[in-house]
């Protein structure tokens, strides 16, 4: 489909290479099978992780330890092309790099970095991020998971929920209350007392591993603590990293739905002509393209701000809120153009539409991001 606004002309040669490389990977390795993965509720993470690592996509925006050290826009472009394949694929890469590797890279000890980051960058080791709890999603400050001192060790108890990669992870970055405030812990998943049952019966993000985490007197050495951060600043900074990938990624999902709708409208004949020749269909397609292009421009602008070191969390909230809503609206419109075929997995639309319902909620619900912007505009907090 033609890029009418020539938005990708903004990409430099390295960024174009990343775009094309990821697009080829998705076309060759993901698209032939992802509908089956979605239908079966499976995701071959162990098979894909080394390939993603070989391409330099795991922790790609981090420096050193085998990470590619790309700029933020390159990371965004990669997320866009990954999510054009499936949100579950982008979620895997996002959780690995922005939620599991980033806190170790940013706040970890030298020993933690050396132990985990090279293996995670290569895809040998998989990570997950434990913040959300069964009773505390949007309000992590009141989390119940608690770590208490026992001599030089820590004893961790509690539960986390809706954890991507949890059941397949080798290491979990877990946030817990302590007597000194919220702290992060690097928890090898083979530690006694740790368990991570997979969550089933999902109708969204089915090509993704989603789990609960349980900690039953998990004993950790003092070296398990992330030494360079305390309080909510730690997990919230990780979420900002991940949300940046999301606001780029959903542009790929929207584009995939738009392309599918355009192609279908040119071949589906009703009343003697392709449905794309009807004014109602063209109006839908035009607004879908406008929404996709506007979301793309937002992503590029925020990428430029991040590369310049000027991106703040409120701007990330704007991007996450605006772009996910736009992508979901585009997916729903595409579904209507495809009619009955729009609910089958022969086409990518219903898969993207269902996935985006989860993306709307995770990494901050649309309501929370709305209130972040409301506070930015008025100076008045509505949720504290």
Secondary structure, DSSP 8 states (H G I E B T S, - for coil): ---TT-GGGG--HHHHHHHHHHHHHIIIIITTTHHHHHHHT---HHHHHHHHHHTT-TTTTS-STT-----HHHHHHHHHHHHHH-HHHHHHHHIIIIIIIHHHHHH--HHHHHHHHHHHHHTSS-EEEE---SS-SS-GGG---EEEEETTEEEEEEEEEEEETGGG-SEEEEEEEETTEEEEEEEETTSTTEE--B----SSS-SS-EEEEEEEEEEE-GGGB-TT--STHHHHHHHHHHHHHHHHHHHHHHHHHHHHHHHHHHH-EETTEEGGGSHHHHHHHHHHHHHHHHHHHHHHHHHHHHHTT---HHHHHHHHHHHHHHHHHHHHHHHHHHGGGGGSTTSSHHHHHHHHHHHHHSSS-HHHHHHHHHHHHHS--S--
